[in-house]
Amino acid sequence: MNLKRAKSKVLEFLGHDIGEAHPIQHLKESLPDLAIFGGMIRDLNLGAMESFRSDIDLVSTASAEEIYLQIREYLPVRNRFGGFRFFFLGRPYDIWSLEDTWAAREGYVTVSRIEDLCKTTFFTVDAALFNVKDESFYAADFCRRSIEARVLDINLVQNPFPEKMALKAVDLSIRSGLKMSYELCEFVLSNRASRGCDNFYWDCLKVHVENSPGCLFEFHRQLSLNFEGVDIGD
């Protein structure tokens, strides 16, 4: 994983969207250590940027009160995890104070600087961010290794929605052509969703866990998943 190339990709993507009136430009100037993370950064690094149509996740070391003062003109609403959601030109943006991110608030990780955000992700491939303030790209070492090996693995197992993470793991592994670690296979099976996925995939996963302990899982057959009505996020 080349950090310089990753940074260039982020700037290229933002260059299509961001002008002086864009909220990210405004927040860059008014908040400390503003970072983009989540699905946008992951899909960019996995080479799936063309399919990214979701919300953009932002985090700042500023307090929630300071963030609200800077985004109130966009009519934000508080989301269920303590952050704020607002819209600009039809695209949703979610922004949190670093101290209010779920894993930090629940005491699973300690955060003091923006790079600590990478401790809070469920997937290893999500542990990367773009610091808008100084236009630097940061990825944890284990994140770089996962992306280079194209292996989906667990970073922080604690999560408020394990069934949703199980669904997302299946979706990501197929959509981005990623192998799954044995630990993630076990997690997916133990948190199997009751709807939304083809049983053949799950049967293959179960056989793999039973017969190949400790080994990576790779699904070869082209599979069509139906996620209609299932919110798996970005």
C-alpha positions in Angstrom: 0.0 0.0 0.0 1.6 3.2 -1.2 0.6 6.1 1.1 1.6 8.8 -1.4 -0.6 7.2 -4.1 -3.5 6.8 -1.6 -3.2 10.5 -0.7 -3.3 11.4 -4.4 -6.4 9.3 -4.9 -8.2 11.1 -2.1 -7.2 14.5 -3.4 -8.4 13.5 -6.9 -11.7 12.4 -5.6 -12.2 15.5 -3.4 -11.1 17.7 -6.3 -14.3 16.8 -8.2 -16.5 17.9 -5.3 -14.8 20.5 -3.1 -14.8 24.2 -3.7 -14.6 27.2 -1.4 -18.2 26.8 -0.4 -18.0 23.1 0.3 -18.5 22.1 4.0 -15.2 20.1 4.1 -13.3 23.2 3.1 -15.2 25.3 5.7 -14.5 22.7 8.4 -10.9 22.3 7.4 -10.4 26.0 8.3 -12.5 26.0 11.5 -11.9 22.7 13.2 -8.7 21.0 14.5 -7.5 17.7 13.0 -10.4 17.0 10.7 -10.2 13.6 9.1 -12.0 11.5 6.5 -12.3 7.8 7.3 -14.7 4.9 6.7 -16.1 3.5 3.4 -14.7 6.2 1.2 -11.1 5.6 2.3 -11.5 1.8 2.3 -13.1 1.6 -1.2 -10.4 3.9 -2.6 -7.6 1.7 -1.2 -9.3 -1.4 -2.5 -9.7 0.0 -6.0 -13.4 0.2 -5.8 -13.8 4.0 -5.8 -16.1 4.0 -8.8 -18.7 2.1 -6.8 -18.6 4.5 -3.8 -22.0 6.3 -3.5 -22.4 6.4 0.2 -22.0 9.0 2.9 -18.7 10.5 3.8 -17.5 10.1 7.4 -15.6 12.8 9.2 -14.0 13.0 12.7 -12.5 15.9 14.5 -10.7 16.2 17.8 -13.0 19.2 18.5 -15.9 18.7 21.0 -19.4 18.0 19.8 -20.5 21.5 20.8 -17.7 23.0 18.7 -18.6 20.9 15.7 -22.3 21.8 15.9 -21.5 25.5 15.9 -19.6 25.0 12.6 -22.2 22.9 10.8 -25.5 24.4 12.1 -26.0 26.2 8.8 -26.3 22.7 7.1 -29.2 21.8 9.5 -27.6 18.8 11.1 -29.4 16.1 13.0 -27.9 14.0 15.8 -27.4 10.4 14.7 -27.9 7.4 17.0 -24.2 7.2 17.8 -23.8 10.7 19.0 -22.5 12.3 15.8 -24.2 14.6 13.4 -25.6 14.0 9.9 -26.0 16.7 7.3 -26.5 16.9 3.6 -24.7 18.9 0.9 -25.6 18.7 -2.8 -27.5 15.6 -2.0 -24.7 13.7 -0.4 -24.9 12.7 3.3 -22.0 13.6 5.7 -21.6 12.1 9.2 -19.3 13.9 11.6 -18.2 12.9 15.1 -16.0 14.3 17.9 -13.2 11.8 18.3 -14.1 11.3 22.0 -17.7 10.5 21.0 -16.9 7.6 18.6 -18.6 4.5 19.9 -15.5 2.4 20.8 -14.0 5.4 22.7 -17.2 6.3 24.5 -17.7 2.7 25.6 -14.2 2.4 26.9 -12.8 -0.2 24.5 -10.0 2.1 23.2 -8.3 5.2 24.5 -8.1 8.1 22.1 -6.1 11.4 22.3 -5.1 12.1 18.7 -6.8 11.7 15.4 -4.7 8.7 14.4 -6.2 6.8 17.3 -9.4 6.6 15.3 -7.7 3.6 13.6 -8.0 1.6 16.8 -11.8 1.9 16.7 -12.6 0.1 13.4 -14.1 -3.4 13.2 -12.2 -4.3 10.0 -8.5 -4.0 9.6 -8.9 -2.6 6.1 -10.8 0.4 7.6 -8.0 1.5 9.8 -6.9 4.4 7.6 -7.7 8.1 7.4 -7.0 11.2 5.4 -6.2 14.2 7.6 -7.9 17.1 5.8 -6.1 19.6 7.9 -2.6 18.9 6.7 -3.5 16.7 3.7 -1.7 13.7 5.1 -2.7 10.0 4.7 -2.3 7.6 7.6 -2.8 3.9 7.8 -2.0 1.5 10.6 0.6 -1.1 9.7 -1.9 -4.0 10.0 -4.2 -2.1 7.7 -1.5 -1.8 5.0 -0.7 -5.5 5.3 -4.4 -6.4 5.0 -4.9 -4.3 1.9 -1.7 -5.5 0.2 -2.7 -9.2 0.9 -6.4 -8.4 0.2 -7.4 -10.1 3.4 -10.4 -9.0 5.4 -9.7 -9.4 9.2 -10.9 -8.1 12.5 -9.3 -5.1 14.2 -11.7 -4.4 17.1 -14.2 -7.2 17.7 -16.5 -5.2 20.0 -19.3 -3.7 17.9 -22.9 -2.6 18.7 -24.2 -4.4 15.6 -22.4 -7.8 15.2 -25.1 -9.1 12.8 -24.6 -6.1 10.6 -20.8 -6.6 10.6 -21.3 -10.2 9.6 -23.4 -9.1 6.6 -20.9 -6.4 5.7 -18.0 -8.9 5.9 -19.7 -11.1 3.3 -20.6 -8.2 1.1 -17.0 -6.8 1.2 -15.4 -10.2 0.6 -17.4 -10.8 -2.5 -17.7 -7.2 -3.9 -14.0 -6.5 -3.5 -12.6 -10.0 -3.9 -11.1 -10.3 -0.5 -10.1 -13.4 1.4 -11.5 -13.7 5.0 -9.4 -14.6 8.0 -10.3 -17.7 10.0 -11.3 -15.5 13.0 -13.6 -13.4 10.8 -15.2 -16.6 9.4 -16.0 -17.8 12.9 -17.4 -14.3 13.7 -19.6 -14.3 10.6 -21.0 -17.8 11.3 -21.7 -17.1 15.0 -23.5 -13.9 14.0 -25.3 -15.2 11.0 -28.0 -12.9 9.8 -31.5 -14.4 9.5 -32.1 -12.8 6.0 -30.3 -11.2 3.1 -27.6 -13.8 2.1 -27.5 -16.8 -0.1 -27.4 -20.1 1.9 -24.8 -21.6 -0.4 -22.2 -19.0 0.7 -22.9 -19.8 4.3 -22.7 -23.5 3.7 -19.3 -23.1 2.0 -18.1 -20.9 5.0 -19.2 -23.5 7.5 -17.4 -26.4 5.6 -14.3 -24.2 5.5 -14.3 -23.5 9.3 -14.9 -27.2 10.1 -12.3 -28.6 7.7 -9.6 -25.9 7.4 -9.0 -24.5 10.9 -6.7 -21.4 10.9 -6.8 -21.0 7.1 -8.0 -18.1 5.0 -11.4 -18.4 3.2 -11.9 -17.4 -0.4 -15.2 -17.8 -2.2 -14.7 -18.6 -5.9 -18.1 -19.0 -7.4 -19.8 -15.9 -8.7 -22.6 -15.2 -6.2 -25.5 -12.8 -6.3 -26.5 -11.6 -2.9 -29.8 -9.9 -2.1 -29.3 -7.2 0.5 -32.6 -5.5 -0.3 -34.1 -4.0 2.9 -30.9 -4.7 4.9 -28.9 -1.7 6.0 -25.2 -2.7 6.1 -23.8 0.9 6.0 -20.6 1.7 4.2 
